[in-house]
Amino acid sequence: MKNAIKEIRFLVHLLSAFWQKQKKLIIISGLVGILSFFCFPKIIRWLVIRQTQRIGIVGRFTTANLPLEIQHLLSDGLTCLAEDGSISPCLAASWEIGNEGREYIFTLKDNIFWQDGKPVKASEINYNFSDVAVEVINDKKIKFILKEPFSPFLVVVSKPVFKKGLLGTGKYKLKSIKRNGQIVEKLNLTPNLTYRFYPTETAARTAFKLGEVDILSQISSPADLENWKRVKITSEVKYNRFVAIFFNTQNQKFTSKSVRQALAYAIKDRWEPKALNSINPNSWAYNSAVKPYEFDLENAKTLLKKSVSEEEGQALTEIELSTVPSLMSVAEAIKSDWEQLGIKTKIKIIFSLDEEFETLLISQDIPPDPDQYNFWHSTQVTNISRYKSPKIDKLLEDGRKTLDQEKRKAMYYDFQKFLIEETPAIFLFHPTVYTISRI
């Protein structure tokens, strides 16, 4: 018992001496340990966030209509689409077109897999076409049977396919998704990529300022972020989009081609690059030799007088120009130009294209294929200008049924030339968008 007490006393003295000698080191080590316990998880989360690319995009999307740039990260289509609209193999190694353009047989590549590791089978290629019959020939071959020839079909099947949900074949895989009802608010992709979606550019810029995202993708204006330090701003011209003034050609004011052309000549050349027509300048079908409608006020006045004599009516004196808030500055410039022509112009801000209009200033996306049947054919409710032309109708009908590209090119050259001559719309410019990055 006495020996045990002696050992305890010796241990106490030893610890006391050690404490007196090393107490500063012990206290510091303890504090570091406590701080590490509470802060380490936060540090790890901070490092993960810093490694993750966080991108903000403006728009309201569901899982069914996510931006194509995101869809292509997640998966592939049967074909791939180049900037000029040309087609190359993607999931499909090859294809055959038969029955005068009514049948398309695709053969899948070897060794292609879904992101769950299972091989891609022809039976799993599902584009949900409502008017196209599908026949699975075997695991590698699939046939699409169309009711009539449709030359843009190879472009249509460049859209990425998904096995279930957003499980695809791409380099990025969906990790998690946050929705508000059907609207997607946030996508987390593996590896290290996050997308957040905002209803307006103002909301997106606020999110950037608060550090919620590190990149804002393709916004129309950097606004006050242009003056921020440690911010990189890059610009890109969107040649697959144009800004134009559409005439309501069913309105009595704009039934005369001379009136429409006069209004086109009256607009000064303020914006670059100028849009000559409704087809992407990079397309194989683009016709650059169309009437450019360069500013010519005297010619505009002459055409306006000509329209009065042709129609035996009153001269145009007043116009209502409808537009969206983001194009207000453009609308103000057009108002100034048209008032120099002697036409009083009233600007009306709209938030829906369902509203009735006289003239409409908006931005329009250009499809990758030169087929513009939906935009200009007289039978289509998506024909914004409501323009009716048997000649344009015939060119659009033939263009989407013809498989030979050179023949199609000739048809679309004529379509562009005739469309610009008739002027159901004034094509202004291809817009510039901005990507803002934190550096």
C-alpha positions as CSV (number, residue, x, y, z in Angstrom):
1,M,0.0,0.0,0.0
2,K,2.8,2.4,0.9
3,N,4.6,1.6,-2.4
4,A,1.4,2.4,-4.3
5,I,1.1,5.8,-2.5
6,K,4.7,6.6,-3.3
7,E,4.2,5.8,-7.0
8,I,1.1,8.0,-7.1
9,R,3.0,10.9,-5.4
10,F,5.9,10.4,-7.8
11,L,3.5,10.5,-10.8
12,V,1.8,13.7,-9.5
13,H,5.2,15.4,-9.0
14,L,6.2,14.3,-12.5
15,L,3.0,15.6,-14.1
16,S,3.3,18.9,-12.1
17,A,6.8,19.4,-13.3
18,F,5.9,18.6,-16.9
19,W,2.9,21.0,-16.7
20,Q,5.1,23.8,-15.3
21,K,7.6,23.3,-18.1
22,Q,5.2,22.6,-21.0
23,K,2.0,24.4,-20.0
24,K,2.1,27.0,-22.8
25,L,2.5,24.2,-25.4
26,I,-0.3,22.2,-23.9
27,I,-2.8,25.2,-23.8
28,I,-2.0,26.1,-27.4
29,S,-2.4,22.5,-28.5
30,G,-5.7,22.2,-26.7
31,L,-7.1,25.4,-28.3
32,V,-5.9,24.3,-31.7
33,G,-7.6,20.9,-31.2
34,I,-10.9,22.6,-30.2
35,L,-10.8,25.0,-33.1
36,S,-10.0,22.2,-35.5
37,F,-12.9,20.1,-34.2
38,F,-15.4,22.9,-34.9
39,C,-13.8,24.5,-37.9
40,F,-12.4,21.5,-39.9
41,P,-15.8,20.6,-41.5
42,K,-16.4,24.2,-42.5
43,I,-12.9,24.4,-44.0
44,I,-13.5,21.2,-46.0
45,R,-16.8,22.5,-47.3
46,W,-15.1,25.8,-48.3
47,L,-12.4,23.9,-50.2
48,V,-15.1,21.8,-52.0
49,I,-17.0,25.0,-52.9
50,R,-13.8,26.6,-54.2
51,Q,-13.1,23.6,-56.4
52,T,-16.7,23.4,-57.7
53,Q,-17.5,25.6,-60.7
54,R,-20.7,27.5,-59.9
55,I,-22.5,28.9,-62.8
56,G,-25.6,31.2,-62.9
57,I,-28.0,31.1,-65.8
58,V,-31.0,33.3,-66.5
59,G,-34.2,31.5,-67.4
60,R,-37.0,29.2,-66.1
61,F,-36.5,25.5,-67.0
62,T,-37.9,22.1,-66.3
63,T,-35.9,18.9,-66.6
64,A,-37.5,18.4,-70.0
65,N,-36.2,21.7,-71.5
66,L,-32.9,22.4,-69.9
67,P,-30.5,24.5,-72.0
68,L,-28.9,22.4,-74.7
69,E,-25.4,23.3,-73.4
70,I,-26.2,21.4,-70.2
71,Q,-28.0,18.6,-71.9
72,H,-24.9,18.0,-74.0
73,L,-22.7,17.8,-70.9
74,L,-25.0,15.0,-69.6
75,S,-25.6,13.0,-72.7
76,D,-25.3,12.7,-76.5
77,G,-27.6,12.4,-79.5
78,L,-27.5,10.0,-82.4
79,T,-25.8,12.7,-84.4
80,C,-23.6,15.7,-83.6
81,L,-24.2,19.1,-85.0
82,A,-21.4,21.5,-86.1
83,E,-21.6,25.3,-86.0
84,D,-22.4,25.5,-89.7
85,G,-25.3,23.0,-89.3
86,S,-23.5,20.0,-90.8
87,I,-24.0,16.6,-89.3
88,S,-21.5,14.0,-88.1
89,P,-21.9,10.6,-86.2
90,C,-22.3,10.7,-82.4
91,L,-24.0,7.7,-80.7
92,A,-24.7,6.4,-84.1
93,A,-21.8,5.1,-86.2
94,S,-23.8,5.4,-89.4
95,W,-27.2,5.8,-90.9
96,E,-29.2,4.9,-94.0
97,I,-32.0,6.9,-95.6
98,G,-34.6,5.0,-97.6
99,N,-38.1,5.2,-99.0
100,E,-37.4,8.6,-100.6
101,G,-36.5,10.2,-97.2
102,R,-39.3,8.6,-95.2
103,E,-37.1,6.0,-93.4
104,Y,-33.9,6.5,-91.3
105,I,-32.0,3.5,-90.0
106,F,-29.3,4.2,-87.4
107,T,-26.6,1.8,-86.4
108,L,-25.1,2.4,-82.9
109,K,-21.4,2.6,-82.2
110,D,-19.7,-0.3,-80.3
111,N,-18.7,0.2,-76.7
112,I,-21.0,3.0,-75.7
113,F,-22.4,3.0,-72.2
114,W,-24.9,4.8,-70.0
115,Q,-23.6,6.4,-66.9
116,D,-24.7,3.4,-64.8
117,G,-22.2,1.3,-66.7
118,K,-24.7,-0.6,-68.8
119,P,-24.4,-0.7,-72.7
120,V,-26.6,1.5,-74.7
121,K,-29.3,-0.5,-76.6
122,A,-31.3,0.6,-79.6
123,S,-34.5,-0.1,-77.6
124,E,-33.5,2.6,-75.1
125,I,-33.2,5.4,-77.7
126,N,-36.4,7.3,-77.1
127,Y,-37.1,10.7,-78.6
128,N,-40.9,10.6,-77.8
129,F,-41.8,11.6,-81.3
130,S,-45.6,11.8,-81.6
131,D,-45.8,11.4,-85.4
132,V,-42.9,9.1,-86.1
133,A,-43.1,5.3,-85.9
134,V,-40.1,3.5,-84.3
135,E,-38.9,0.0,-85.1
136,V,-36.1,-1.6,-83.1
137,I,-34.3,-4.0,-85.5
138,N,-31.9,-5.3,-82.9
139,D,-29.7,-4.1,-80.1
140,K,-27.6,-2.0,-82.5
141,K,-30.1,-0.9,-85.1
142,I,-33.2,1.4,-84.9
143,K,-35.5,2.6,-87.6
144,F,-37.6,5.7,-87.7
145,I,-40.5,5.8,-90.2
146,L,-41.8,9.3,-91.1
147,K,-45.1,10.1,-92.7
148,E,-43.4,12.2,-95.3
149,P,-39.8,13.3,-96.1
150,F,-38.3,15.6,-93.6
151,S,-34.7,16.7,-94.4
152,P,-33.9,18.3,-91.0
153,F,-34.5,14.9,-89.3
154,L,-30.7,14.3,-88.8
155,V,-30.5,17.6,-87.0
156,V,-33.5,16.7,-84.8
157,V,-31.8,13.5,-83.5
158,S,-28.7,15.5,-82.5
159,K,-30.6,16.3,-79.3
160,P,-29.2,14.3,-76.4
161,V,-31.1,11.1,-75.3
162,F,-31.6,10.0,-71.7
163,K,-32.2,6.5,-70.3
164,K,-34.2,7.6,-67.3
165,G,-34.4,11.0,-65.6
166,L,-31.2,12.7,-66.6
167,L,-29.1,9.5,-66.8
168,G,-27.1,9.9,-70.1
169,T,-23.8,9.1,-71.8
170,G,-21.9,12.3,-71.3
171,K,-18.8,13.3,-69.3
172,Y,-20.9,14.8,-66.5
173,K,-23.4,13.0,-64.4
174,L,-26.3,14.4,-62.4
175,K,-25.6,14.3,-58.7
176,S,-28.6,16.1,-57.3
177,I,-31.4,18.4,-58.4
178,K,-33.4,21.1,-56.5
179,R,-36.8,22.0,-57.8
180,N,-39.5,24.5,-57.0
181,G,-42.6,22.7,-58.3
182,Q,-41.6,21.7,-61.9
183,I,-39.1,24.5,-62.2
184,V,-35.4,23.6,-61.7
185,E,-33.6,25.9,-59.3
186,K,-30.3,24.1,-58.9
187,L,-28.3,21.2,-60.6
188,N,-25.3,19.6,-59.1
189,L,-23.2,17.6,-61.6
190,T,-20.3,15.3,-61.1
191,P,-17.4,16.2,-61.3
192,N,-17.5,19.6,-59.5
193,L,-20.1,21.6,-61.5
194,T,-23.2,23.4,-60.2
195,Y,-25.8,25.4,-62.1
196,R,-28.2,27.8,-60.5
197,F,-31.1,29.3,-62.4
198,Y,-32.6,32.8,-61.9
199,P,-35.8,34.4,-63.2
200,T,-34.1,37.7,-64.2
201,E,-30.7,39.1,-64.9
202,T,-31.1,41.4,-61.9
203,A,-31.6,38.4,-59.6
204,A,-28.6,36.7,-61.3
205,R,-26.3,39.7,-60.8
206,T,-27.4,39.9,-57.1
207,A,-26.5,36.2,-56.6
208,F,-23.1,36.9,-58.2
209,K,-22.5,39.8,-55.8
210,L,-23.5,37.7,-52.8
211,G,-21.0,35.0,-53.8
212,E,-23.7,32.4,-54.6
213,V,-22.2,31.8,-58.1
214,D,-18.8,32.5,-59.6
215,I,-19.8,32.7,-63.2
216,L,-22.8,34.4,-64.9
217,S,-23.3,32.8,-68.3
218,Q,-24.6,34.7,-71.4
219,I,-26.4,37.7,-69.9
220,S,-27.4,40.7,-72.0
221,S,-25.7,43.3,-69.9
222,P,-23.0,43.3,-67.2
223,A,-24.5,46.5,-65.8
224,D,-22.7,47.7,-62.6
225,L,-20.6,44.5,-62.5
226,E,-18.5,46.1,-65.2
227,N,-16.9,48.3,-62.6
228,W,-16.2,45.6,-60.1
229,K,-12.6,44.6,-59.3
230,R,-11.4,41.0,-59.7
231,V,-14.0,40.4,-62.4
232,K,-13.4,39.1,-65.9
233,I,-16.0,40.0,-68.6
234,T,-16.0,38.2,-72.0
235,S,-18.3,38.9,-74.8
236,E,-19.7,36.7,-77.5
237,V,-21.9,37.5,-80.6
238,K,-24.8,35.1,-80.8
239,Y,-25.1,34.4,-84.5
240,N,-27.8,31.9,-83.7
241,R,-30.1,34.7,-82.6
242,F,-31.3,38.0,-84.2
243,V,-33.1,41.1,-83.0
244,A,-35.8,42.3,-85.5
245,I,-38.9,44.4,-85.8
246,F,-41.9,42.2,-86.9
247,F,-44.8,43.9,-88.7
248,N,-48.3,42.7,-88.2
249,T,-49.0,42.4,-91.9
250,Q,-52.7,41.8,-91.3
251,N,-52.9,45.4,-89.9
252,Q,-54.0,47.8,-92.6
253,K,-51.1,50.1,-91.9
254,F,-48.6,47.6,-93.1
255,T,-50.2,45.8,-96.0
256,S,-48.1,47.8,-98.4
257,K,-44.6,46.6,-99.1
258,S,-43.5,50.2,-99.8
259,V,-44.4,51.2,-96.2
260,R,-42.5,48.3,-94.7
261,Q,-39.4,49.1,-96.8
262,A,-39.6,52.8,-96.0
263,L,-39.5,52.0,-92.3
264,A,-36.5,49.7,-92.9
265,Y,-34.5,52.4,-94.8
266,A,-35.3,55.0,-92.1
267,I,-33.4,53.1,-89.3
268,K,-29.8,54.2,-88.8
269,D,-27.1,51.5,-88.8
270,R,-26.2,51.7,-85.0
271,W,-25.7,48.0,-84.1
272,E,-23.1,45.5,-85.0
273,P,-23.0,42.9,-86.4
274,K,-25.9,43.6,-88.7
275,A,-28.4,40.8,-89.3
276,L,-29.2,40.6,-92.9
277,N,-31.9,37.9,-92.7
278,S,-33.3,35.2,-90.5
279,I,-30.6,32.5,-91.1
280,N,-27.4,32.0,-89.1
281,P,-24.5,33.6,-91.0
282,N,-22.4,30.5,-90.2
283,S,-25.0,28.2,-91.9
284,W,-24.2,26.4,-95.1
285,A,-27.5,27.8,-96.4
286,Y,-26.8,31.5,-95.6
287,N,-27.3,34.0,-98.4
288,S,-25.3,37.2,-97.9
289,A,-26.3,38.7,-101.2
290,V,-29.7,40.0,-100.0
291,K,-30.8,43.6,-99.9
292,P,-29.0,45.2,-96.8
293,Y,-31.5,48.1,-96.2
294,E,-28.7,50.6,-95.3
295,F,-29.9,53.9,-93.9
296,D,-31.4,56.1,-96.6
297,L,-33.9,58.7,-95.3
298,E,-34.6,60.2,-98.7
299,N,-35.4,56.8,-100.2
300,A,-37.6,56.1,-97.2
301,K,-39.6,59.3,-97.7
302,T,-39.9,58.5,-101.4
303,L,-41.2,55.0,-100.7
304,L,-43.7,56.4,-98.1
305,K,-45.1,58.8,-100.7
306,K,-45.3,55.9,-103.2
307,S,-47.3,53.8,-100.8
308,V,-49.9,56.6,-100.5
309,S,-50.4,56.7,-104.3
310,E,-50.4,52.9,-104.6
311,E,-53.0,52.4,-101.9
312,E,-54.9,55.6,-102.6
313,G,-55.2,56.1,-98.9
314,Q,-53.8,58.3,-96.2
315,A,-50.1,58.5,-95.3
316,L,-48.8,56.6,-92.3
317,T,-48.5,59.1,-89.4
318,E,-48.5,57.0,-86.2
319,I,-47.1,53.6,-85.1
320,E,-47.1,51.7,-81.9
321,L,-43.9,49.7,-81.3
322,S,-44.2,46.9,-78.7
323,T,-41.1,45.5,-77.1
324,V,-39.7,43.8,-74.0
325,P,-37.9,45.7,-71.2
326,S,-34.4,44.5,-72.2
327,L,-34.7,46.1,-75.6
328,M,-36.0,49.4,-74.4
329,S,-32.9,51.3,-75.5
330,V,-33.1,49.9,-79.0
331,A,-36.8,50.8,-79.2
332,E,-36.0,54.4,-78.2
333,A,-33.4,54.7,-81.0
334,I,-36.0,53.3,-83.5
335,K,-38.6,55.7,-82.3
336,S,-36.2,58.6,-82.9
337,D,-35.5,57.4,-86.5
338,W,-39.1,56.9,-87.4
339,E,-40.1,60.3,-86.0
340,Q,-37.4,61.8,-88.3
341,L,-39.4,60.2,-91.1
342,G,-42.5,62.1,-89.8
343,I,-44.1,59.2,-88.1
344,K,-45.1,59.6,-84.4
345,T,-44.0,56.4,-82.6
346,K,-45.4,55.2,-79.2
347,I,-43.4,52.5,-77.3
348,K,-45.4,49.8,-75.5
349,I,-43.7,47.5,-73.0
350,I,-45.0,44.0,-73.1
351,F,-44.3,40.8,-71.1
352,S,-46.1,38.3,-73.3
353,L,-46.1,37.7,-77.1
354,D,-49.8,36.9,-76.8
355,E,-50.7,40.5,-76.9
356,E,-51.9,42.2,-80.0
357,F,-49.3,44.5,-81.7
358,E,-48.7,46.8,-84.7
359,T,-44.9,46.4,-84.8
360,L,-43.0,44.1,-82.4
361,L,-39.3,44.4,-81.5
362,I,-38.0,41.1,-80.0
363,S,-35.1,38.7,-80.1
364,Q,-35.6,35.4,-81.9
365,D,-33.5,32.2,-81.8
366,I,-32.4,30.8,-85.1
367,P,-32.8,27.0,-85.5
368,P,-29.6,25.1,-86.5
369,D,-31.2,23.8,-89.7
370,P,-32.2,26.4,-92.3
371,D,-35.8,25.0,-92.3
372,Q,-37.9,27.9,-91.1
373,Y,-41.3,26.6,-91.9
374,N,-42.6,27.2,-88.4
375,F,-41.6,30.9,-88.5
376,W,-42.8,32.0,-91.9
377,H,-45.3,29.5,-93.4
378,S,-48.8,31.1,-93.7
379,T,-50.4,28.1,-91.9
380,Q,-48.3,28.4,-88.7
381,V,-49.5,30.2,-85.5
382,T,-45.8,30.8,-84.8
383,N,-45.6,33.0,-87.9
384,I,-45.3,36.2,-85.8
385,S,-45.7,38.7,-88.7
386,R,-48.8,36.7,-90.0
387,Y,-47.3,37.2,-93.5
388,K,-48.9,35.1,-96.3
389,S,-47.0,34.4,-99.4
390,P,-47.6,31.4,-101.7
391,K,-44.1,31.7,-103.0
392,I,-42.5,31.6,-99.6
393,D,-44.8,28.7,-98.6
394,K,-43.7,26.7,-101.6
395,L,-40.0,27.2,-101.0
396,L,-40.4,26.2,-97.3
397,E,-42.4,23.2,-98.2
398,D,-39.9,22.0,-100.8
399,G,-36.9,22.8,-98.7
400,R,-37.9,20.5,-95.8
401,K,-38.7,17.6,-98.2
402,T,-35.5,17.8,-100.3
403,L,-32.6,15.6,-99.2
404,D,-30.0,16.9,-101.6
405,Q,-28.1,19.7,-99.8
406,E,-27.2,21.7,-102.9
407,K,-30.8,21.7,-104.0
408,R,-31.9,22.7,-100.6
409,K,-29.3,25.5,-100.6
410,A,-30.7,27.0,-103.8
411,M,-34.2,26.9,-102.3
412,Y,-33.2,28.7,-99.1
413,Y,-31.1,31.2,-101.1
414,D,-34.4,32.1,-102.9
415,F,-36.3,32.1,-99.7
416,Q,-34.0,34.6,-98.0
417,K,-33.9,36.9,-101.1
418,F,-37.7,36.9,-101.4
419,L,-38.3,37.3,-97.7
420,I,-36.0,40.3,-97.5
421,E,-37.6,41.9,-100.5
422,E,-41.1,41.5,-99.0
423,T,-40.0,42.8,-95.6
424,P,-42.4,41.2,-93.2
425,A,-39.7,42.0,-90.6
426,I,-36.8,44.4,-90.4
427,F,-33.7,42.4,-89.3
428,L,-31.4,44.6,-87.1
429,F,-28.5,42.8,-85.5
430,H,-27.1,39.7,-83.8
431,P,-27.0,40.4,-80.1
432,T,-23.9,40.2,-77.9
433,V,-24.0,38.3,-74.6
434,Y,-21.6,38.5,-71.7
435,T,-20.0,35.9,-69.4
436,I,-18.9,37.3,-66.1
437,S,-16.3,35.4,-64.0
438,R,-14.8,36.0,-60.6
439,I,-11.0,36.0,-60.6
